[in-house]
């Protein structure tokens, strides 16, 4: 894992010759060694089509290519950082939550309507998240940002996990998601916003939930 957690809001990445990383622009706090930072217009390994997908969705989060030999400290906006280690699976995460990730990971874009049909599209409208979401697949580490810290909840067959859509950060595994209504759910827990929706996740994998309903 190239990331070392310095504290809940900062991570340090090791950069070695012949390998590269990607980070959100403006996320570099300090670095040591011979390290270069180059604006990346192709959106990582997903290439031009990945970039187009995010631009259509209004999610063209600018990235930097990080290369060289040294260590780099990352953080952004005082947000809490969660490091997720992928071992071949695919991580689904909103583009603006990505702080930094291994260049070995294959980056792509998925239309949320393909997961949960129409309900996937409704989720994008209700939560304010785009209809497209970023995917990262392979072996490597990803640092994502959240408000108030993150908890990882396992998703197992036969036992759905329900998440407040505003608290959703990311998920991985063989997981299906759909938006379900729960009349009076928010009223019962004292929020009373009138948006009685839950994001229902089923299958096998894990979902990452932040301790806040606040967007980045």
C-alpha positions in Angstrom: 0.0 0.0 0.0 1.6 3.3 -1.0 -0.4 5.4 1.5 0.5 5.9 5.1 -2.1 7.6 7.3 -0.5 10.5 9.1 -3.7 11.4 10.8 -7.4 11.3 10.0 -7.0 14.2 7.4 -3.6 13.6 5.9 -1.9 10.7 4.1 1.6 10.2 2.8 2.3 8.4 -0.4 5.5 6.8 -1.6 6.3 7.5 -5.2 8.9 5.2 -6.9 10.6 5.5 -10.3 8.6 3.7 -13.1 5.3 4.0 -11.3 2.8 6.8 -11.2 -0.1 8.0 -9.1 -3.1 10.3 -9.7 -4.3 12.9 -7.3 -6.9 15.6 -7.3 -5.4 18.9 -8.2 -4.7 21.0 -5.2 -4.5 18.0 -2.9 -0.6 18.1 -2.5 0.3 19.5 0.8 4.1 18.9 0.8 6.6 16.5 -0.7 10.2 15.3 -0.3 12.5 14.0 -3.1 12.4 14.4 -6.8 8.7 14.4 -7.6 6.8 15.9 -10.6 3.2 16.9 -10.8 1.6 17.1 -14.3 -2.0 18.1 -15.2 -3.8 15.1 -16.5 -6.4 15.8 -19.2 -7.3 12.2 -20.0 -8.6 11.4 -16.5 -6.2 8.6 -15.6 -6.2 5.2 -17.3 -9.8 5.5 -18.4 -8.6 7.6 -21.3 -10.7 10.0 -23.3 -14.0 8.2 -23.0 -13.7 8.2 -19.3 -13.1 11.9 -19.3 -16.0 12.5 -21.7 -18.3 10.5 -19.4 -17.5 12.7 -16.5 -17.8 15.9 -18.4 -21.3 14.9 -19.6 -22.2 14.3 -16.0 -20.6 17.5 -14.8 -18.0 15.5 -12.9 -14.8 16.4 -14.6 -12.7 16.5 -11.4 -9.2 17.6 -12.6 -6.4 15.2 -11.8 -2.6 15.4 -11.5 -0.2 12.8 -12.6 2.4 12.2 -9.8 5.8 10.7 -10.8 9.3 10.5 -9.6 11.1 9.3 -6.4 10.0 10.5 -3.0 7.1 11.0 -0.7 4.1 13.2 -1.0 1.6 14.3 1.6 -2.0 14.7 0.5 -5.1 16.3 2.1 -7.9 18.5 0.9 -10.3 20.9 2.6 -9.8 19.4 6.0 -11.9 16.4 5.0 -11.4 13.0 6.6 -9.6 10.5 4.5 -10.2 6.8 4.2 -7.7 4.5 2.4 -9.3 1.6 0.6 -7.2 -1.3 -0.6 -8.4 -3.1 -3.7 -7.5 -6.7 -4.5 -8.9 -7.1 -8.0 -12.4 -5.8 -7.3 -14.1 -2.6 -8.6 -14.6 0.4 -6.4 -17.6 2.7 -7.3 -17.0 6.3 -6.0 -18.0 9.8 -6.9 -15.2 11.6 -8.7 -15.1 14.5 -6.4 -14.4 12.2 -3.4 -11.1 10.9 -4.9 -8.1 12.3 -3.2 -5.4 10.1 -4.7 -5.0 6.5 -6.1 -2.5 4.1 -7.6 -1.8 4.5 -11.3 -2.0 0.8 -11.7 -5.8 0.9 -11.2 -8.0 1.0 -14.3 -10.3 4.0 -14.3 -13.7 4.1 -15.9 -17.1 5.7 -15.8 -20.4 3.9 -15.2 -23.9 5.2 -15.9 -25.8 4.8 -12.7 -29.0 3.9 -14.6 -27.4 0.5 -15.4 -27.4 -0.4 -11.7 -31.0 -0.4 -10.5 -32.5 0.8 -13.8 -34.6 3.9 -13.5 -34.0 4.0 -9.7 -30.3 4.4 -10.4 -31.1 7.6 -12.3 -33.5 8.8 -9.6 -30.7 8.4 -7.1 -28.6 10.8 -9.0 -31.4 13.4 -9.1 -32.3 13.0 -5.4 -28.8 12.9 -3.9 -27.3 15.6 -6.2 -24.7 13.0 -7.3 -24.2 12.6 -11.0 -25.8 10.0 -13.1 -22.3 8.8 -13.9 -20.0 7.5 -11.2 -16.2 6.7 -11.4 -14.9 3.2 -11.2 -11.5 2.0 -10.2 -10.5 -1.6 -10.8 -7.5 -3.7 -10.0 -4.9 -4.1 -7.3 -3.9 -0.9 -5.5 -4.9 1.7 -3.0 -7.4 4.5 -3.2 -7.7 7.5 -0.8 -11.2 8.9 -0.6 -12.5 11.9 1.2 -15.5 12.2 3.5 -17.1 14.3 6.3 -16.7 13.2 9.8 -14.9 9.9 9.2 -16.0 6.7 7.5 -17.2 3.3 8.5 -17.1 0.2 6.3 -20.2 -1.9 6.4 -20.1 -5.5 4.9 -22.8 -6.5 2.4 -23.6 -10.2 2.5 -26.1 -12.2 0.4 -29.6 -12.2 1.8 -29.0 -9.2 4.0 -29.5 -5.8 2.4 -27.8 -2.7 3.8 -29.8 0.5 3.8 -27.9 3.8 3.7 -28.9 7.4 3.8 -28.0 8.5 0.2 -26.3 11.7 1.5 -24.1 9.6 3.7 -23.0 7.2 1.0 -19.3 7.5 0.0 -18.4 4.4 -2.1 -18.9 0.7 -2.5 -17.1 -2.3 -3.9 -17.9 -5.9 -4.8 -20.7 -7.6 -6.6 -23.3 -5.2 -5.3 -26.6 -3.9 -6.7 -28.1 -0.6 -5.6 -31.6 0.9 -5.8 -33.4 3.8 -4.2 -36.2 2.8 -1.9 -38.8 4.9 -0.1 -39.4 4.7 3.6 -42.4 6.8 4.5 -41.7 8.8 7.7 -38.2 7.4 8.0 -36.6 10.8 8.4 -39.4 12.0 10.6 -38.8 9.1 13.0 -35.1 9.9 13.4 -35.8 13.6 13.9 -34.6 14.9 10.5 -38.0 15.7 9.0 -36.6 16.8 5.6 -39.4 15.1 3.7 -36.9 13.2 1.6 -37.8 9.7 2.8 -35.3 7.7 0.7 -32.9 5.0 1.4 -30.2 3.6 -0.8 -30.6 -0.2 -0.6 -27.5 -2.3 -1.4 -27.6 -6.0 -1.9 -25.1 -8.7 -2.9 -21.6 -9.3 -1.7 -19.1 -6.6 -0.9 -18.9 -3.5 1.3 -20.2 0.1 1.4 -18.4 3.1 2.9 -20.6 5.5 4.9 -19.6 8.9 6.2 -20.7 10.3 9.6 -22.5 13.2 8.0 -25.1 14.1 5.4 -23.0 17.0 4.3 -21.7 17.0 0.7 -18.0 17.8 -0.2 
